[in-house]
Amino acid sequence: MRVGETRRSTLAAVAITATLALGCSATAGVTPVREVDVDAKAGESLERMSAFLGKAKALSVTLDIGYDIMQAWGQKIEFGETRVLTVRRPDRLRVDTTGRDGSRSGVVFDGSQIAVFDIDDDVYATTPQPGDLDDAIAHFIDDLGMHLPMATLAQGRLAKEAPDWVNEIHYVETATIAGVPCDHVALNGDWEDVQIWIARGERPLPQRIVITYTRAEGQPQFRAQFSEWNLAPRIGDDVFAFTPPEGAAKIPFRPRGLTSQAPGGSAP
């Protein structure tokens, strides 16, 4: 097996079952809300960020992502990608992903359908889009078994959904990320530990996030640096239009739960 043979999931296995990268479902109330030990300063920072993002009618942001994958010989190897997230409420979303190896893929919600595509593998899949953005994200993750990291942040739901999976929330320190003063907040969960750096001041936007999968072999991490935040982008309908690449093969979404994980794991 070559290094990176299990680096990413292609659309040939388009329905790999995965949870949201923040360790919770897109739908609130899946698990009972429990007692959470929350540092007041950390809780306030999370609430401000979530409320600020939740009010944005449109946004775009670039994420520089790195993630670990355990190899067959027991070593963690880092892979990565650049992801551009564009959102226009109430029902539009686009994610364009470029891997460090040049591979290109993406997801588009256009208000009527969900499209997932992989340019290099020359395949795509589509399905009707139910309802608004929240409904579509919930369907994408919970019903289709697909993966949409950072969706909870884009929805502004992190503070609301944290009690479903977090045990403790701590304020770590004031830190500077790429020149931006931030609150460094840590969330301790049953399956993941999350660190997030939230800008201080009038624009409490996330600047960096680190997720450690504490129960996975080798405790691999997912890391994302946020840049080029734009909360007033001019986004036309054409941004969310999906036209299959010429010659690309249309494949179906598989029912959730009918796939198995490849040796070495899959990208978070």
Stockholm file with secondary structure:
# STOCKHOLM 1.0

chainA/1-268         MRVGETRRSTLAAVAITATLALGCSATAGVTPVREVDVDAKAGESLERMSAFLGKAKALSVTLDIGYDIMQAWGQKIEFGETRVLTVRRPDRLRVDTTGRDGSRSGVVFDGSQIAVFDIDDDVYATTPQPGDLDDAIAHFIDDLGMHLPMATLAQGRLAKEAPDWVNEIHYVETATIAGVPCDHVALNGDWEDVQIWIARGERPLPQRIVITYTRAEGQPQFRAQFSEWNLAPRIGDDVFAFTPPEGAAKIPFRPRGLTSQAPGGSAP
#=GR chainA/1-268 SS CCTTTTSCCCGGGTTCCCCCTTSSCSSTTSSCCCCCEECHHHHHHHHHHHHHHHHCSEEEEEEEEEEEEECTTSCEEEEEEEEEEEEETTTEEEEEEEETTSCEEEEEECSSEEEEEETTTTEEEEEECCSSHHHHHHIIIIITCCCCTTHHHHHTCHHHHGGGTEEEEEEEEEEEETTEEEEEEEEEESSEEEEEEEECSSCCCEEEEEEEETTSTTCCEEEEEEEEEESSCCCCGGGGCCCCCTTCEECCCCCTTCCCCCTTCCCC
#=GC SS_cons         CCTTTTSCCCGGGTTCCCCCTTSSCSSTTSSCCCCCEECHHHHHHHHHHHHHHHHCSEEEEEEEEEEEEECTTSCEEEEEEEEEEEEETTTEEEEEEEETTSCEEEEEECSSEEEEEETTTTEEEEEECCSSHHHHHHIIIIITCCCCTTHHHHHTCHHHHGGGTEEEEEEEEEEEETTEEEEEEEEEESSEEEEEEEECSSCCCEEEEEEEETTSTTCCEEEEEEEEEESSCCCCGGGGCCCCCTTCEECCCCCTTCCCCCTTCCCC
//
